[in-house]
Amino acid sequence: MGTRMTARVTLLDGFGLRLSGSDAPAMPEDLPHSVQRLVAHLSISARPLRAAVAGQLWPDVPEDHAHGSLRSALWRLNKVAPGLVEVSGGCLTLADGVLVDIHELGEWARRVMDPACSLEQLEVGESAIQGELLPGWYDDWVLLERERLRQLRLHALERVAIRLAAAGRYSDALQAAFSVARAEPLRESAHRMIVEVHLAEGNISEALRAYENFRALLADELGVQPTQRLVRLVEGLREPVSSAAAESTLVPARTALAPRLQYNAPSLRIYRLSPPRERTPRG
């Protein structure tokens, strides 16, 4: 009796289907695009009807032609990966145990956005920070899911940044916030989180630089200014300091340093060069 075949479907950064097990057939180099679209659709949808699948994948042909194309795609897929798709009550679904990367991304996002999630469970995996759903595919069902996953990922990463910052893990919080800013450079909530983390660390110059960079980017790209919610974070940070106030802050510093200077003074030796003596000429 052969080992049960397992499979993993990847849709982030392109379509992939990997089979494993002693009975798994070798994958062809180029799986027909119709078969790829079928597997991708079933990975995104939850137990769709055969008629719905045919209509989504072949919308521009007569219904009987669409059903024929679906039967052909199922036959081709079964030759390569038997048992990958199950048919039950007129519905199509991936077999139990088939792993899908976007399902893992969704499970991670739900976990980290749960208030009961512990700090130890806030790890950020590779799929959480990179990979677009099926780049180059422009079917309506792909575009909708791509945008849904994009928003889910961005909100989850921002939630991770908030939780880590609240726990004092500022470096990790910045990494999560910058991941969002890299993915969506014009997303203010990500830049606001970056500014807030810098301020929490006491890095005023870093906070101002992050704010100014984002303000300039918004002006160049959209011709708009940041919202007041972000502006209020940096208001007052550039207020000029009067000379009297500056002197009052410097005096305690000098006083605090005095004992150390006095303590170190005996260990210092000062050498002075005397001018050369004039020689008296001999008579």
C-alpha positions as CSV (number, residue, x, y, z in Angstrom):
1,M,0.0,0.0,0.0
2,G,1.5,3.3,-1.1
3,T,2.0,6.4,1.0
4,R,-0.8,8.9,0.9
5,M,0.0,11.7,-1.4
6,T,0.1,15.2,0.0
7,A,0.1,18.5,-1.8
8,R,0.9,22.2,-1.3
9,V,-0.6,25.0,-3.4
10,T,1.2,28.3,-3.5
11,L,-0.5,31.4,-5.0
12,L,1.7,34.2,-3.6
13,D,4.3,35.4,-6.1
14,G,2.9,33.0,-8.7
15,F,1.2,29.7,-9.0
16,G,2.8,26.5,-7.8
17,L,1.8,23.0,-7.0
18,R,4.1,20.7,-5.2
19,L,3.3,17.0,-4.6
20,S,5.0,14.7,-2.2
21,G,4.8,11.0,-1.3
22,S,6.1,7.8,-2.8
23,D,3.1,7.5,-5.1
24,A,3.2,11.2,-6.3
25,P,3.6,11.5,-10.0
26,A,6.3,13.8,-11.4
27,M,5.0,17.3,-12.0
28,P,5.2,18.5,-15.6
29,E,7.3,21.6,-16.2
30,D,4.3,23.6,-17.5
31,L,0.9,22.7,-16.0
32,P,-1.8,23.9,-18.5
33,H,-3.0,27.3,-17.6
34,S,-6.6,26.1,-17.5
35,V,-5.6,23.6,-14.8
36,Q,-3.7,26.2,-12.8
37,R,-6.8,28.5,-12.9
38,L,-9.0,25.6,-11.7
39,V,-6.7,24.8,-8.7
40,A,-6.3,28.5,-7.9
41,H,-10.1,29.1,-8.0
42,L,-10.7,26.2,-5.7
43,S,-8.0,27.4,-3.3
44,I,-9.7,30.7,-3.0
45,S,-13.3,29.6,-3.0
46,A,-15.1,27.5,-0.4
47,R,-16.9,24.5,-2.1
48,P,-18.2,26.2,-5.2
49,L,-20.8,24.6,-7.4
50,R,-19.5,23.1,-10.7
51,A,-21.7,25.5,-12.6
52,A,-20.3,28.5,-10.7
53,V,-16.7,27.3,-11.4
54,A,-17.4,26.9,-15.1
55,G,-19.0,30.3,-15.3
56,Q,-16.1,32.0,-13.4
57,L,-13.3,30.3,-15.4
58,W,-14.8,30.5,-18.8
59,P,-17.2,33.5,-18.7
60,D,-17.0,34.3,-22.4
61,V,-18.2,31.0,-23.9
62,P,-21.6,29.3,-24.1
63,E,-22.5,27.3,-20.9
64,D,-22.1,23.9,-22.5
65,H,-18.7,24.9,-23.8
66,A,-17.7,26.1,-20.3
67,H,-18.8,22.8,-18.7
68,G,-16.8,20.9,-21.3
69,S,-13.7,22.9,-20.5
70,L,-14.2,22.2,-16.8
71,R,-14.4,18.5,-17.4
72,S,-11.2,18.7,-19.5
73,A,-9.4,20.6,-16.8
74,L,-10.5,18.1,-14.2
75,W,-9.3,15.2,-16.3
76,R,-5.9,16.8,-16.9
77,L,-5.5,17.6,-13.2
78,N,-6.4,14.0,-12.2
79,K,-3.7,12.7,-14.4
80,V,-1.1,14.8,-12.7
81,A,-2.4,14.9,-9.1
82,P,-5.1,12.2,-8.6
83,G,-7.3,12.9,-5.7
84,L,-6.4,16.6,-5.4
85,V,-9.9,17.7,-6.1
86,E,-13.0,16.1,-4.6
87,V,-16.5,16.2,-6.1
88,S,-19.4,16.0,-3.7
89,G,-23.1,17.0,-4.3
90,G,-22.3,19.0,-7.4
91,C,-19.6,21.0,-5.5
92,L,-15.8,21.0,-6.1
93,T,-13.3,21.3,-3.3
94,L,-9.6,20.6,-2.6
95,A,-9.1,17.3,-0.8
96,D,-8.5,17.4,3.0
97,G,-4.9,17.9,3.9
98,V,-4.0,20.0,0.9
99,L,-2.0,23.0,2.1
100,V,-2.5,26.4,0.6
101,D,-0.2,29.4,1.4
102,I,-3.0,32.0,1.4
103,H,-4.9,29.9,4.0
104,E,-1.8,30.0,6.2
105,L,-1.6,33.8,5.7
106,G,-5.2,34.2,6.8
107,E,-4.8,32.0,9.8
108,W,-1.7,34.0,10.9
109,A,-3.6,37.3,10.4
110,R,-6.6,36.1,12.5
111,R,-4.2,34.9,15.2
112,V,-2.2,38.1,15.6
113,M,-5.3,40.3,15.5
114,D,-6.9,38.3,18.3
115,P,-6.5,40.3,21.6
116,A,-5.9,37.0,23.4
117,C,-2.8,36.3,21.3
118,S,0.4,36.2,23.4
119,L,3.5,38.1,22.5
120,E,5.3,34.8,21.8
121,Q,2.7,34.1,19.0
122,L,3.4,37.4,17.2
123,E,6.1,36.0,14.9
124,V,6.1,37.4,11.4
125,G,6.7,34.7,8.7
126,E,7.8,35.2,5.2
127,S,4.3,35.0,3.7
128,A,3.2,37.7,6.1
129,I,5.4,40.4,4.6
130,Q,5.9,39.5,0.9
131,G,4.2,38.0,-2.1
132,E,1.3,39.3,-4.2
133,L,-1.5,37.0,-5.1
134,L,-1.1,35.6,-8.6
135,P,0.7,38.6,-10.2
136,G,-0.2,39.0,-13.8
137,W,-3.6,37.4,-13.4
138,Y,-6.5,39.8,-14.0
139,D,-9.6,37.7,-13.5
140,D,-12.2,39.5,-11.5
141,W,-12.2,36.8,-8.8
142,V,-8.4,37.1,-8.5
143,L,-8.5,40.9,-8.3
144,L,-11.0,40.9,-5.5
145,E,-9.1,38.3,-3.5
146,R,-5.8,40.1,-4.1
147,E,-7.2,43.3,-2.6
148,R,-8.8,41.4,0.4
149,L,-5.5,39.7,1.2
150,R,-3.5,42.9,0.8
151,Q,-5.7,44.7,3.3
152,L,-5.7,41.7,5.7
153,R,-1.9,41.6,5.6
154,L,-1.4,45.3,6.2
155,H,-3.9,45.5,9.1
156,A,-2.3,42.5,10.7
157,L,1.2,43.8,10.4
158,E,0.1,47.2,11.9
159,R,-1.6,45.3,14.8
160,V,1.7,43.4,15.4
161,A,3.6,46.7,15.4
162,I,1.2,48.2,18.0
163,R,1.4,45.2,20.3
164,L,5.2,45.0,20.1
165,A,5.6,48.7,20.7
166,A,3.3,48.5,23.8
167,A,5.5,45.7,25.1
168,G,8.6,47.9,24.7
169,R,10.0,45.8,21.8
170,Y,10.6,48.9,19.7
171,S,13.0,47.4,17.2
172,D,10.6,44.6,16.3
173,A,7.7,47.1,16.1
174,L,9.6,49.3,13.7
175,Q,10.3,46.3,11.4
176,A,6.6,45.4,11.2
177,A,5.7,49.0,10.6
178,F,8.3,49.4,7.9
179,S,7.1,46.3,6.2
180,V,3.7,48.0,5.8
181,A,5.3,51.2,4.6
182,R,7.4,49.4,2.0
183,A,4.3,47.6,0.7
184,E,2.2,50.8,0.7
185,P,4.4,53.9,0.7
186,L,1.4,56.3,0.9
187,R,-0.3,54.5,3.8
188,E,-0.4,57.1,6.6
189,S,-1.2,54.7,9.4
190,A,2.1,52.9,8.8
191,H,4.1,56.1,8.9
192,R,2.2,57.2,11.9
193,M,3.2,54.0,13.7
194,I,6.8,54.6,12.8
195,V,6.7,58.2,14.2
196,E,5.0,56.9,17.4
197,V,7.6,54.2,18.0
198,H,10.5,56.7,17.5
199,L,8.8,59.1,20.0
200,A,8.3,56.2,22.5
201,E,12.0,55.6,22.3
202,G,12.8,59.3,22.8
203,N,14.3,59.6,19.3
204,I,12.8,63.0,18.4
205,S,15.1,63.5,15.4
206,E,14.2,60.1,14.0
207,A,10.5,60.9,14.5
208,L,10.8,64.3,12.7
209,R,12.8,62.8,9.8
210,A,10.1,60.1,9.3
211,Y,7.4,62.7,9.4
212,E,9.1,65.0,6.9
213,N,9.9,62.1,4.5
214,F,6.3,61.1,4.5
215,R,5.0,64.7,4.2
216,A,7.3,65.3,1.2
217,L,6.2,62.0,-0.4
218,L,2.5,62.9,0.0
219,A,3.1,66.3,-1.5
220,D,5.0,65.0,-4.5
221,E,2.7,62.0,-5.3
222,L,-0.8,63.3,-4.3
223,G,-0.4,67.0,-3.7
224,V,-1.9,66.7,-0.2
225,Q,-0.8,67.1,3.4
226,P,-0.8,64.5,6.2
227,T,-3.9,64.4,8.4
228,Q,-4.1,66.3,11.7
229,R,-3.8,63.0,13.6
230,L,-0.2,62.6,12.3
231,V,0.6,66.3,12.5
232,R,-0.4,66.5,16.1
233,L,2.3,63.9,16.9
234,V,5.1,66.2,15.9
235,E,3.6,69.6,16.9
236,G,5.8,71.5,19.2
237,L,8.8,69.3,18.7
238,R,10.6,72.1,16.7
239,E,9.7,75.0,19.2
240,P,12.8,77.2,19.5
241,V,14.6,77.2,22.9
242,S,15.5,80.6,24.3
243,S,19.1,81.3,25.4
244,A,18.0,81.6,29.0
245,A,16.3,78.2,28.9
246,A,19.3,76.7,27.2
247,E,21.6,78.1,29.9
248,S,19.4,76.7,32.6
249,T,19.6,73.2,31.1
250,L,23.3,73.4,30.7
251,V,24.2,74.5,34.3
252,P,23.0,71.3,36.0
253,A,24.9,69.3,33.4
254,R,28.1,71.2,34.3
255,T,27.4,70.7,38.0
256,A,26.9,67.0,37.5
257,L,30.1,66.7,35.6
258,A,32.2,68.7,38.2
259,P,32.8,65.8,40.7
260,R,34.1,63.6,37.9
261,L,36.4,66.3,36.6
262,Q,37.8,66.9,40.1
263,Y,38.2,63.2,40.7
264,N,40.2,62.8,37.5
265,A,42.3,65.9,38.0
266,P,45.0,64.4,40.2
267,S,45.8,61.8,37.6
268,L,46.5,64.4,34.9
269,R,50.0,65.7,34.4
270,I,50.5,68.9,32.5
271,Y,53.8,69.6,30.8
272,R,54.7,73.1,29.7
273,L,57.4,73.9,27.3
274,S,59.6,76.8,28.5
275,P,61.2,79.1,25.9
276,P,64.9,78.4,25.3
277,R,67.3,80.4,27.5
278,E,69.4,83.0,25.8
279,R,73.0,82.2,25.9
280,T,75.4,84.9,27.2
281,P,78.2,85.4,24.7
282,R,81.6,84.7,26.1
283,G,84.0,87.7,26.1
